[in-house]
Amino acid sequence: MYDKPLPCFGCGIGWFSLLLGFVFPFMWYYATILYFRSYYHRDPRERAGLAASAIAAMICTIAVIITIAVLIF
């Protein structure tokens, strides 16, 4: 079942979203939605990349909230 290569140039959707997220941060949120909807049950090799993208989305959200709070106050 897992002999076929992963999508997105063989690195999987999660890792591809993590890398692409540095240019388009909304890709991190897309991967986070996939992670919370248990997309990795289709292929367990996707779990690490999706989790990394979820962590990146959380860090990005916290950074934006802190930046907005500093600019407003």
mmCIF file of the N, C-alpha and C atoms, coordinates in Angstrom:
data_MODEL
# 
_entry.id   MODEL 
# 
loop_
_atom_site.group_PDB 
_atom_site.id 
_atom_site.type_symbol 
_atom_site.label_atom_id 
_atom_site.label_alt_id 
_atom_site.label_comp_id 
_atom_site.label_asym_id 
_atom_site.label_entity_id 
_atom_site.label_seq_id 
_atom_site.pdbx_PDB_ins_code 
_atom_site.Cartn_x 
_atom_site.Cartn_y 
_atom_site.Cartn_z 
_atom_site.occupancy 
_atom_site.B_iso_or_equiv 
_atom_site.pdbx_formal_charge 
_atom_site.auth_seq_id 
_atom_site.auth_comp_id 
_atom_site.auth_asym_id 
_atom_site.auth_atom_id 
_atom_site.pdbx_PDB_model_num 
ATOM 1   N N  . MET A 1 1  ? 0.824  -1.194 0.000  1.00 0.00 ? 1  MET A N  1 
ATOM 2   C CA . MET A 1 1  ? 0.000  0.000  0.000  1.00 0.00 ? 1  MET A CA 1 
ATOM 3   C C  . MET A 1 1  ? 0.874  1.266  0.000  1.00 0.00 ? 1  MET A C  1 
ATOM 4   N N  . TYR A 1 2  ? 1.983  1.240  0.706  1.00 0.00 ? 2  TYR A N  1 
ATOM 5   C CA . TYR A 1 2  ? 2.805  2.430  0.820  1.00 0.00 ? 2  TYR A CA 1 
ATOM 6   C C  . TYR A 1 2  ? 3.991  2.412  -0.133 1.00 0.00 ? 2  TYR A C  1 
ATOM 7   N N  . ASP A 1 3  ? 3.947  1.556  -1.143 1.00 0.00 ? 3  ASP A N  1 
ATOM 8   C CA . ASP A 1 3  ? 5.024  1.515  -2.121 1.00 0.00 ? 3  ASP A CA 1 
ATOM 9   C C  . ASP A 1 3  ? 4.957  2.670  -3.110 1.00 0.00 ? 3  ASP A C  1 
ATOM 10  N N  . LYS A 1 4  ? 3.761  3.230  -3.292 1.00 0.00 ? 4  LYS A N  1 
ATOM 11  C CA . LYS A 1 4  ? 3.639  4.343  -4.234 1.00 0.00 ? 4  LYS A CA 1 
ATOM 12  C C  . LYS A 1 4  ? 4.257  5.596  -3.635 1.00 0.00 ? 4  LYS A C  1 
ATOM 13  N N  . PRO A 1 5  ? 4.821  6.455  -4.477 1.00 0.00 ? 5  PRO A N  1 
ATOM 14  C CA . PRO A 1 5  ? 5.452  7.677  -3.954 1.00 0.00 ? 5  PRO A CA 1 
ATOM 15  C C  . PRO A 1 5  ? 4.413  8.665  -3.429 1.00 0.00 ? 5  PRO A C  1 
ATOM 16  N N  . LEU A 1 6  ? 4.846  9.497  -2.543 1.00 0.00 ? 6  LEU A N  1 
ATOM 17  C CA . LEU A 1 6  ? 3.973  10.529 -1.990 1.00 0.00 ? 6  LEU A CA 1 
ATOM 18  C C  . LEU A 1 6  ? 3.698  11.603 -3.042 1.00 0.00 ? 6  LEU A C  1 
ATOM 19  N N  . PRO A 1 7  ? 2.570  12.299 -2.928 1.00 0.00 ? 7  PRO A N  1 
ATOM 20  C CA . PRO A 1 7  ? 2.297  13.393 -3.878 1.00 0.00 ? 7  PRO A CA 1 
ATOM 21  C C  . PRO A 1 7  ? 3.236  14.582 -3.630 1.00 0.00 ? 7  PRO A C  1 
ATOM 22  N N  . CYS A 1 8  ? 3.168  15.558 -4.468 1.00 0.00 ? 8  CYS A N  1 
ATOM 23  C CA . CYS A 1 8  ? 3.954  16.800 -4.356 1.00 0.00 ? 8  CYS A CA 1 
ATOM 24  C C  . CYS A 1 8  ? 5.453  16.520 -4.408 1.00 0.00 ? 8  CYS A C  1 
ATOM 25  N N  . PHE A 1 9  ? 5.870  15.956 -5.503 1.00 0.00 ? 9  PHE A N  1 
ATOM 26  C CA . PHE A 1 9  ? 7.286  15.699 -5.776 1.00 0.00 ? 9  PHE A CA 1 
ATOM 27  C C  . PHE A 1 9  ? 7.912  14.710 -4.803 1.00 0.00 ? 9  PHE A C  1 
ATOM 28  N N  . GLY A 1 10 ? 7.114  13.835 -4.225 1.00 0.00 ? 10 GLY A N  1 
ATOM 29  C CA . GLY A 1 10 ? 7.615  12.782 -3.363 1.00 0.00 ? 10 GLY A CA 1 
ATOM 30  C C  . GLY A 1 10 ? 7.834  13.165 -1.915 1.00 0.00 ? 10 GLY A C  1 
ATOM 31  N N  . CYS A 1 11 ? 7.590  14.414 -1.554 1.00 0.00 ? 11 CYS A N  1 
ATOM 32  C CA . CYS A 1 11 ? 7.822  14.807 -0.159 1.00 0.00 ? 11 CYS A CA 1 
ATOM 33  C C  . CYS A 1 11 ? 6.536  14.848 0.655  1.00 0.00 ? 11 CYS A C  1 
ATOM 34  N N  . GLY A 1 12 ? 5.399  14.672 0.051  1.00 0.00 ? 12 GLY A N  1 
ATOM 35  C CA . GLY A 1 12 ? 4.127  14.662 0.762  1.00 0.00 ? 12 GLY A CA 1 
ATOM 36  C C  . GLY A 1 12 ? 3.507  16.046 0.852  1.00 0.00 ? 12 GLY A C  1 
ATOM 37  N N  . ILE A 1 13 ? 2.219  16.047 1.095  1.00 0.00 ? 13 ILE A N  1 
ATOM 38  C CA . ILE A 1 13 ? 1.475  17.303 1.151  1.00 0.00 ? 13 ILE A CA 1 
ATOM 39  C C  . ILE A 1 13 ? 1.917  18.146 2.351  1.00 0.00 ? 13 ILE A C  1 
ATOM 40  N N  . GLY A 1 14 ? 2.160  17.505 3.488  1.00 0.00 ? 14 GLY A N  1 
ATOM 41  C CA . GLY A 1 14 ? 2.532  18.241 4.698  1.00 0.00 ? 14 GLY A CA 1 
ATOM 42  C C  . GLY A 1 14 ? 3.847  18.969 4.563  1.00 0.00 ? 14 GLY A C  1 
ATOM 43  N N  . TRP A 1 15 ? 4.897  18.268 4.123  1.00 0.00 ? 15 TRP A N  1 
ATOM 44  C CA . TRP A 1 15 ? 6.201  18.909 3.978  1.00 0.00 ? 15 TRP A CA 1 
ATOM 45  C C  . TRP A 1 15 ? 6.198  19.921 2.848  1.00 0.00 ? 15 TRP A C  1 
ATOM 46  N N  . PHE A 1 16 ? 5.459  19.637 1.785  1.00 0.00 ? 16 PHE A N  1 
ATOM 47  C CA . PHE A 1 16 ? 5.353  20.590 0.683  1.00 0.00 ? 16 PHE A CA 1 
ATOM 48  C C  . PHE A 1 16 ? 4.644  21.860 1.158  1.00 0.00 ? 16 PHE A C  1 
ATOM 49  N N  . SER A 1 17 ? 3.608  21.698 1.972  1.00 0.00 ? 17 SER A N  1 
ATOM 50  C CA . SER A 1 17 ? 2.898  22.860 2.518  1.00 0.00 ? 17 SER A CA 1 
ATOM 51  C C  . SER A 1 17 ? 3.794  23.647 3.465  1.00 0.00 ? 17 SER A C  1 
ATOM 52  N N  . LEU A 1 18 ? 4.627  22.939 4.232  1.00 0.00 ? 18 LEU A N  1 
ATOM 53  C CA . LEU A 1 18 ? 5.543  23.632 5.130  1.00 0.00 ? 18 LEU A CA 1 
ATOM 54  C C  . LEU A 1 18 ? 6.518  24.497 4.338  1.00 0.00 ? 18 LEU A C  1 
ATOM 55  N N  . LEU A 1 19 ? 7.095  23.949 3.296  1.00 0.00 ? 19 LEU A N  1 
ATOM 56  C CA . LEU A 1 19 ? 8.049  24.704 2.489  1.00 0.00 ? 19 LEU A CA 1 
ATOM 57  C C  . LEU A 1 19 ? 7.376  25.844 1.734  1.00 0.00 ? 19 LEU A C  1 
ATOM 58  N N  . LEU A 1 20 ? 6.224  25.568 1.158  1.00 0.00 ? 20 LEU A N  1 
ATOM 59  C CA . LEU A 1 20 ? 5.511  26.592 0.399  1.00 0.00 ? 20 LEU A CA 1 
ATOM 60  C C  . LEU A 1 20 ? 4.922  27.658 1.320  1.00 0.00 ? 20 LEU A C  1 
ATOM 61  N N  . GLY A 1 21 ? 4.715  27.311 2.582  1.00 0.00 ? 21 GLY A N  1 
ATOM 62  C CA . GLY A 1 21 ? 4.150  28.241 3.552  1.00 0.00 ? 21 GLY A CA 1 
ATOM 63  C C  . GLY A 1 21 ? 5.036  29.439 3.833  1.00 0.00 ? 21 GLY A C  1 
ATOM 64  N N  . PHE A 1 22 ? 6.334  29.319 3.600  1.00 0.00 ? 22 PHE A N  1 
ATOM 65  C CA . PHE A 1 22 ? 7.206  30.470 3.805  1.00 0.00 ? 22 PHE A CA 1 
ATOM 66  C C  . PHE A 1 22 ? 6.971  31.551 2.754  1.00 0.00 ? 22 PHE A C  1 
ATOM 67  N N  . VAL A 1 23 ? 6.375  31.172 1.634  1.00 0.00 ? 23 VAL A N  1 
ATOM 68  C CA . VAL A 1 23 ? 6.013  32.139 0.589  1.00 0.00 ? 23 VAL A CA 1 
ATOM 69  C C  . VAL A 1 23 ? 4.536  32.500 0.701  1.00 0.00 ? 23 VAL A C  1 
ATOM 70  N N  . PHE A 1 24 ? 3.690  31.487 0.919  1.00 0.00 ? 24 PHE A N  1 
ATOM 71  C CA . PHE A 1 24 ? 2.239  31.656 1.057  1.00 0.00 ? 24 PHE A CA 1 
ATOM 72  C C  . PHE A 1 24 ? 1.810  31.055 2.399  1.00 0.00 ? 24 PHE A C  1 
ATOM 73  N N  . PRO A 1 25 ? 1.804  31.845 3.486  1.00 0.00 ? 25 PRO A N  1 
ATOM 74  C CA . PRO A 1 25 ? 1.516  31.296 4.815  1.00 0.00 ? 25 PRO A CA 1 
ATOM 75  C C  . PRO A 1 25 ? 0.159  30.595 4.940  1.00 0.00 ? 25 PRO A C  1 
ATOM 76  N N  . PHE A 1 26 ? -0.769 30.877 4.060  1.00 0.00 ? 26 PHE A N  1 
ATOM 77  C CA . PHE A 1 26 ? -2.062 30.208 4.151  1.00 0.00 ? 26 PHE A CA 1 
ATOM 78  C C  . PHE A 1 26 ? -1.959 28.705 3.876  1.00 0.00 ? 26 PHE A C  1 
ATOM 79  N N  . MET A 1 27 ? -0.872 28.273 3.273  1.00 0.00 ? 27 MET A N  1 
ATOM 80  C CA . MET A 1 27 ? -0.663 26.842 3.057  1.00 0.00 ? 27 MET A CA 1 
ATOM 81  C C  . MET A 1 27 ? -0.497 26.115 4.387  1.00 0.00 ? 27 MET A C  1 
ATOM 82  N N  . TRP A 1 28 ? 0.069  26.796 5.390  1.00 0.00 ? 28 TRP A N  1 
ATOM 83  C CA . TRP A 1 28 ? 0.194  26.190 6.711  1.00 0.00 ? 28 TRP A CA 1 
ATOM 84  C C  . TRP A 1 28 ? -1.177 25.925 7.305  1.00 0.00 ? 28 TRP A C  1 
ATOM 85  N N  . TYR A 1 29 ? -2.103 26.849 7.109  1.00 0.00 ? 29 TYR A N  1 
ATOM 86  C CA . TYR A 1 29 ? -3.447 26.673 7.659  1.00 0.00 ? 29 TYR A CA 1 
ATOM 87  C C  . TYR A 1 29 ? -4.205 25.581 6.909  1.00 0.00 ? 29 TYR A C  1 
ATOM 88  N N  . TYR A 1 30 ? -3.963 25.480 5.622  1.00 0.00 ? 30 TYR A N  1 
ATOM 89  C CA . TYR A 1 30 ? -4.558 24.392 4.835  1.00 0.00 ? 30 TYR A CA 1 
ATOM 90  C C  . TYR A 1 30 ? -4.073 23.035 5.357  1.00 0.00 ? 30 TYR A C  1 
ATOM 91  N N  . ALA A 1 31 ? -2.778 22.916 5.603  1.00 0.00 ? 31 ALA A N  1 
ATOM 92  C CA . ALA A 1 31 ? -2.230 21.660 6.119  1.00 0.00 ? 31 ALA A CA 1 
ATOM 93  C C  . ALA A 1 31 ? -2.722 21.386 7.536  1.00 0.00 ? 31 ALA A C  1 
ATOM 94  N N  . THR A 1 32 ? -2.933 22.437 8.323  1.00 0.00 ? 32 THR A N  1 
ATOM 95  C CA . THR A 1 32 ? -3.466 22.264 9.676  1.00 0.00 ? 32 THR A CA 1 
ATOM 96  C C  . THR A 1 32 ? -4.874 21.697 9.631  1.00 0.00 ? 32 THR A C  1 
ATOM 97  N N  . ILE A 1 33 ? -5.677 22.195 8.705  1.00 0.00 ? 33 ILE A N  1 
ATOM 98  C CA . ILE A 1 33 ? -7.033 21.652 8.538  1.00 0.00 ? 33 ILE A CA 1 
ATOM 99  C C  . ILE A 1 33 ? -6.969 20.181 8.153  1.00 0.00 ? 33 ILE A C  1 
ATOM 100 N N  . LEU A 1 34 ? -6.057 19.838 7.249  1.00 0.00 ? 34 LEU A N  1 
ATOM 101 C CA . LEU A 1 34 ? -5.904 18.427 6.877  1.00 0.00 ? 34 LEU A CA 1 
ATOM 102 C C  . LEU A 1 34 ? -5.461 17.591 8.071  1.00 0.00 ? 34 LEU A C  1 
ATOM 103 N N  . TYR A 1 35 ? -4.590 18.132 8.893  1.00 0.00 ? 35 TYR A N  1 
ATOM 104 C CA . TYR A 1 35 ? -4.101 17.401 10.065 1.00 0.00 ? 35 TYR A CA 1 
ATOM 105 C C  . TYR A 1 35 ? -5.238 17.140 11.045 1.00 0.00 ? 35 TYR A C  1 
ATOM 106 N N  . PHE A 1 36 ? -6.035 18.158 11.333 1.00 0.00 ? 36 PHE A N  1 
ATOM 107 C CA . PHE A 1 36 ? -7.125 17.987 12.291 1.00 0.00 ? 36 PHE A CA 1 
ATOM 108 C C  . PHE A 1 36 ? -8.277 17.157 11.741 1.00 0.00 ? 36 PHE A C  1 
ATOM 109 N N  . ARG A 1 37 ? -8.363 17.035 10.423 1.00 0.00 ? 37 ARG A N  1 
ATOM 110 C CA . ARG A 1 37 ? -9.384 16.177 9.822  1.00 0.00 ? 37 ARG A CA 1 
ATOM 111 C C  . ARG A 1 37 ? -8.862 14.755 9.602  1.00 0.00 ? 37 ARG A C  1 
ATOM 112 N N  . SER A 1 38 ? -7.698 14.449 10.192 1.00 0.00 ? 38 SER A N  1 
ATOM 113 C CA . SER A 1 38 ? -7.082 13.107 10.161 1.00 0.00 ? 38 SER A CA 1 
ATOM 114 C C  . SER A 1 38 ? -6.808 12.630 8.747  1.00 0.00 ? 38 SER A C  1 
ATOM 115 N N  . TYR A 1 39 ? -6.272 13.502 7.929  1.00 0.00 ? 39 TYR A N  1 
ATOM 116 C CA . TYR A 1 39 ? -5.897 13.131 6.562  1.00 0.00 ? 39 TYR A CA 1 
ATOM 117 C C  . TYR A 1 39 ? -4.810 12.066 6.566  1.00 0.00 ? 39 TYR A C  1 
ATOM 118 N N  . TYR A 1 40 ? -3.997 12.030 7.618  1.00 0.00 ? 40 TYR A N  1 
ATOM 119 C CA . TYR A 1 40 ? -2.885 11.092 7.686  1.00 0.00 ? 40 TYR A CA 1 
ATOM 120 C C  . TYR A 1 40 ? -3.340 9.634  7.840  1.00 0.00 ? 40 TYR A C  1 
ATOM 121 N N  . HIS A 1 41 ? -4.634 9.388  8.065  1.00 0.00 ? 41 HIS A N  1 
ATOM 122 C CA . HIS A 1 41 ? -5.104 7.997  8.105  1.00 0.00 ? 41 HIS A CA 1 
ATOM 123 C C  . HIS A 1 41 ? -5.036 7.356  6.720  1.00 0.00 ? 41 HIS A C  1 
ATOM 124 N N  . ARG A 1 42 ? -5.083 8.166  5.675  1.00 0.00 ? 42 ARG A N  1 
ATOM 125 C CA . ARG A 1 42 ? -4.930 7.634  4.319  1.00 0.00 ? 42 ARG A CA 1 
ATOM 126 C C  . ARG A 1 42 ? -3.516 7.136  4.087  1.00 0.00 ? 42 ARG A C  1 
ATOM 127 N N  . ASP A 1 43 ? -2.539 7.884  4.607  1.00 0.00 ? 43 ASP A N  1 
ATOM 128 C CA . ASP A 1 43 ? -1.134 7.512  4.467  1.00 0.00 ? 43 ASP A CA 1 
ATOM 129 C C  . ASP A 1 43 ? -0.388 8.033  5.693  1.00 0.00 ? 43 ASP A C  1 
ATOM 130 N N  . PRO A 1 44 ? 0.027  7.164  6.603  1.00 0.00 ? 44 PRO A N  1 
ATOM 131 C CA . PRO A 1 44 ? 0.672  7.613  7.841  1.00 0.00 ? 44 PRO A CA 1 
ATOM 132 C C  . PRO A 1 44 ? 1.981  8.378  7.615  1.00 0.00 ? 44 PRO A C  1 
ATOM 133 N N  . ARG A 1 45 ? 2.566  8.277  6.445  1.00 0.00 ? 45 ARG A N  1 
ATOM 134 C CA . ARG A 1 45 ? 3.807  9.004  6.164  1.00 0.00 ? 45 ARG A CA 1 
ATOM 135 C C  . ARG A 1 45 ? 3.565  10.512 6.109  1.00 0.00 ? 45 ARG A C  1 
ATOM 136 N N  . GLU A 1 46 ? 2.322  10.928 5.981  1.00 0.00 ? 46 GLU A N  1 
ATOM 137 C CA . GLU A 1 46 ? 1.978  12.352 5.900  1.00 0.00 ? 46 GLU A CA 1 
ATOM 138 C C  . GLU A 1 46 ? 1.917  13.019 7.270  1.00 0.00 ? 46 GLU A C  1 
ATOM 139 N N  . ARG A 1 47 ? 1.835  12.245 8.342  1.00 0.00 ? 47 ARG A N  1 
ATOM 140 C CA . ARG A 1 47 ? 1.561  12.801 9.666  1.00 0.00 ? 47 ARG A CA 1 
ATOM 141 C C  . ARG A 1 47 ? 2.614  13.802 10.124 1.00 0.00 ? 47 ARG A C  1 
ATOM 142 N N  . ALA A 1 48 ? 3.885  13.497 9.976  1.00 0.00 ? 48 ALA A N  1 
ATOM 143 C CA . ALA A 1 48 ? 4.945  14.387 10.466 1.00 0.00 ? 48 ALA A CA 1 
ATOM 144 C C  . ALA A 1 48 ? 4.927  15.734 9.742  1.00 0.00 ? 48 ALA A C  1 
ATOM 145 N N  . GLY A 1 49 ? 4.763  15.726 8.442  1.00 0.00 ? 49 GLY A N  1 
ATOM 146 C CA . GLY A 1 49 ? 4.726  16.971 7.681  1.00 0.00 ? 49 GLY A CA 1 
ATOM 147 C C  . GLY A 1 49 ? 3.524  17.829 8.014  1.00 0.00 ? 49 GLY A C  1 
ATOM 148 N N  . LEU A 1 50 ? 2.373  17.179 8.187  1.00 0.00 ? 50 LEU A N  1 
ATOM 149 C CA . LEU A 1 50 ? 1.169  17.930 8.539  1.00 0.00 ? 50 LEU A CA 1 
ATOM 150 C C  . LEU A 1 50 ? 1.293  18.523 9.943  1.00 0.00 ? 50 LEU A C  1 
ATOM 151 N N  . ALA A 1 51 ? 1.893  17.777 10.861 1.00 0.00 ? 51 ALA A N  1 
ATOM 152 C CA . ALA A 1 51 ? 2.096  18.295 12.217 1.00 0.00 ? 51 ALA A CA 1 
ATOM 153 C C  . ALA A 1 51 ? 3.072  19.471 12.199 1.00 0.00 ? 51 ALA A C  1 
ATOM 154 N N  . ALA A 1 52 ? 4.125  19.378 11.399 1.00 0.00 ? 52 ALA A N  1 
ATOM 155 C CA . ALA A 1 52 ? 5.083  20.487 11.290 1.00 0.00 ? 52 ALA A CA 1 
ATOM 156 C C  . ALA A 1 52 ? 4.403  21.734 10.736 1.00 0.00 ? 52 ALA A C  1 
ATOM 157 N N  . SER A 1 53 ? 3.518  21.558 9.782  1.00 0.00 ? 53 SER A N  1 
ATOM 158 C CA . SER A 1 53 ? 2.795  22.703 9.219  1.00 0.00 ? 53 SER A CA 1 
ATOM 159 C C  . SER A 1 53 ? 1.839  23.295 10.249 1.00 0.00 ? 53 SER A C  1 
ATOM 160 N N  . ALA A 1 54 ? 1.232  22.451 11.080 1.00 0.00 ? 54 ALA A N  1 
ATOM 161 C CA . ALA A 1 54 ? 0.344  22.952 12.132 1.00 0.00 ? 54 ALA A CA 1 
ATOM 162 C C  . ALA A 1 54 ? 1.127  23.775 13.151 1.00 0.00 ? 54 ALA A C  1 
ATOM 163 N N  . ILE A 1 55 ? 2.324  23.327 13.488 1.00 0.00 ? 55 ILE A N  1 
ATOM 164 C CA . ILE A 1 55 ? 3.172  24.078 14.418 1.00 0.00 ? 55 ILE A CA 1 
ATOM 165 C C  . ILE A 1 55 ? 3.595  25.409 13.796 1.00 0.00 ? 55 ILE A C  1 
ATOM 166 N N  . ALA A 1 56 ? 3.939  25.396 12.522 1.00 0.00 ? 56 ALA A N  1 
ATOM 167 C CA . ALA A 1 56 ? 4.314  26.636 11.833 1.00 0.00 ? 56 ALA A CA 1 
ATOM 168 C C  . ALA A 1 56 ? 3.140  27.606 11.793 1.00 0.00 ? 56 ALA A C  1 
ATOM 169 N N  . ALA A 1 57 ? 1.931  27.104 11.583 1.00 0.00 ? 57 ALA A N  1 
ATOM 170 C CA . ALA A 1 57 ? 0.745  27.962 11.567 1.00 0.00 ? 57 ALA A CA 1 
ATOM 171 C C  . ALA A 1 57 ? 0.518  28.583 12.943 1.00 0.00 ? 57 ALA A C  1 
ATOM 172 N N  . MET A 1 58 ? 0.742  27.812 14.000 1.00 0.00 ? 58 MET A N  1 
ATOM 173 C CA . MET A 1 58 ? 0.570  28.330 15.352 1.00 0.00 ? 58 MET A CA 1 
ATOM 174 C C  . MET A 1 58 ? 1.600  29.422 15.646 1.00 0.00 ? 58 MET A C  1 
ATOM 175 N N  . ILE A 1 59 ? 2.848  29.201 15.263 1.00 0.00 ? 59 ILE A N  1 
ATOM 176 C CA . ILE A 1 59 ? 3.894  30.202 15.479 1.00 0.00 ? 59 ILE A CA 1 
ATOM 177 C C  . ILE A 1 59 ? 3.600  31.470 14.684 1.00 0.00 ? 59 ILE A C  1 
ATOM 178 N N  . CYS A 1 60 ? 3.130  31.313 13.458 1.00 0.00 ? 60 CYS A N  1 
ATOM 179 C CA . CYS A 1 60 ? 2.786  32.468 12.616 1.00 0.00 ? 60 CYS A CA 1 
ATOM 180 C C  . CYS A 1 60 ? 1.633  33.258 13.228 1.00 0.00 ? 60 CYS A C  1 
ATOM 181 N N  . THR A 1 61 ? 0.630  32.567 13.734 1.00 0.00 ? 61 THR A N  1 
ATOM 182 C CA . THR A 1 61 ? -0.519 33.228 14.347 1.00 0.00 ? 61 THR A CA 1 
ATOM 183 C C  . THR A 1 61 ? -0.096 34.010 15.589 1.00 0.00 ? 61 THR A C  1 
ATOM 184 N N  . ILE A 1 62 ? 0.735  33.401 16.422 1.00 0.00 ? 62 ILE A N  1 
ATOM 185 C CA . ILE A 1 62 ? 1.205  34.089 17.627 1.00 0.00 ? 62 ILE A CA 1 
ATOM 186 C C  . ILE A 1 62 ? 2.040  35.308 17.255 1.00 0.00 ? 62 ILE A C  1 
ATOM 187 N N  . ALA A 1 63 ? 2.895  35.182 16.251 1.00 0.00 ? 63 ALA A N  1 
ATOM 188 C CA . ALA A 1 63 ? 3.723  36.312 15.818 1.00 0.00 ? 63 ALA A CA 1 
ATOM 189 C C  . ALA A 1 63 ? 2.859  37.458 15.284 1.00 0.00 ? 63 ALA A C  1 
ATOM 190 N N  . VAL A 1 64 ? 1.825  37.134 14.540 1.00 0.00 ? 64 VAL A N  1 
ATOM 191 C CA . VAL A 1 64 ? 0.935  38.181 14.005 1.00 0.00 ? 64 VAL A CA 1 
ATOM 192 C C  . VAL A 1 64 ? 0.170  38.858 15.129 1.00 0.00 ? 64 VAL A C  1 
ATOM 193 N N  . ILE A 1 65 ? -0.310 38.083 16.106 1.00 0.00 ? 65 ILE A N  1 
ATOM 194 C CA . ILE A 1 65 ? -1.053 38.670 17.240 1.00 0.00 ? 65 ILE A CA 1 
ATOM 195 C C  . ILE A 1 65 ? -0.137 39.597 18.045 1.00 0.00 ? 65 ILE A C  1 
ATOM 196 N N  . ILE A 1 66 ? 1.081  39.168 18.310 1.00 0.00 ? 66 ILE A N  1 
ATOM 197 C CA . ILE A 1 66 ? 2.017  40.014 19.069 1.00 0.00 ? 66 ILE A CA 1 
ATOM 198 C C  . ILE A 1 66 ? 2.349  41.276 18.285 1.00 0.00 ? 66 ILE A C  1 
ATOM 199 N N  . THR A 1 67 ? 2.575  41.143 16.974 1.00 0.00 ? 67 THR A N  1 
ATOM 200 C CA . THR A 1 67 ? 2.880  42.303 16.141 1.00 0.00 ? 67 THR A CA 1 
ATOM 201 C C  . THR A 1 67 ? 1.723  43.305 16.144 1.00 0.00 ? 67 THR A C  1 
ATOM 202 N N  . ILE A 1 68 ? 0.522  42.816 16.001 1.00 0.00 ? 68 ILE A N  1 
ATOM 203 C CA . ILE A 1 68 ? -0.649 43.705 16.007 1.00 0.00 ? 68 ILE A CA 1 
ATOM 204 C C  . ILE A 1 68 ? -0.807 44.362 17.376 1.00 0.00 ? 68 ILE A C  1 
ATOM 205 N N  . ALA A 1 69 ? -0.587 43.609 18.452 1.00 0.00 ? 69 ALA A N  1 
ATOM 206 C CA . ALA A 1 69 ? -0.715 44.172 19.798 1.00 0.00 ? 69 ALA A CA 1 
ATOM 207 C C  . ALA A 1 69 ? 0.317  45.260 20.044 1.00 0.00 ? 69 ALA A C  1 
ATOM 208 N N  . VAL A 1 70 ? 1.537  45.061 19.555 1.00 0.00 ? 70 VAL A N  1 
ATOM 209 C CA . VAL A 1 70 ? 2.582  46.077 19.725 1.00 0.00 ? 70 VAL A CA 1 
ATOM 210 C C  . VAL A 1 70 ? 2.279  47.325 18.902 1.00 0.00 ? 70 VAL A C  1 
ATOM 211 N N  . LEU A 1 71 ? 1.763  47.148 17.712 1.00 0.00 ? 71 LEU A N  1 
ATOM 212 C CA . LEU A 1 71 ? 1.456  48.298 16.861 1.00 0.00 ? 71 LEU A CA 1 
ATOM 213 C C  . LEU A 1 71 ? 0.261  49.093 17.368 1.00 0.00 ? 71 LEU A C  1 
ATOM 214 N N  . ILE A 1 72 ? -0.694 48.430 17.970 1.00 0.00 ? 72 ILE A N  1 
ATOM 215 C CA . ILE A 1 72 ? -1.892 49.129 18.444 1.00 0.00 ? 72 ILE A CA 1 
ATOM 216 C C  . ILE A 1 72 ? -1.618 49.846 19.755 1.00 0.00 ? 72 ILE A C  1 
ATOM 217 N N  . PHE A 1 73 ? -0.892 49.213 20.654 1.00 0.00 ? 73 PHE A N  1 
ATOM 218 C CA . PHE A 1 73 ? -0.675 49.805 21.980 1.00 0.00 ? 73 PHE A CA 1 
ATOM 219 C C  . PHE A 1 73 ? 0.648  50.440 21.997 1.00 0.00 ? 73 PHE A C  1 
# 
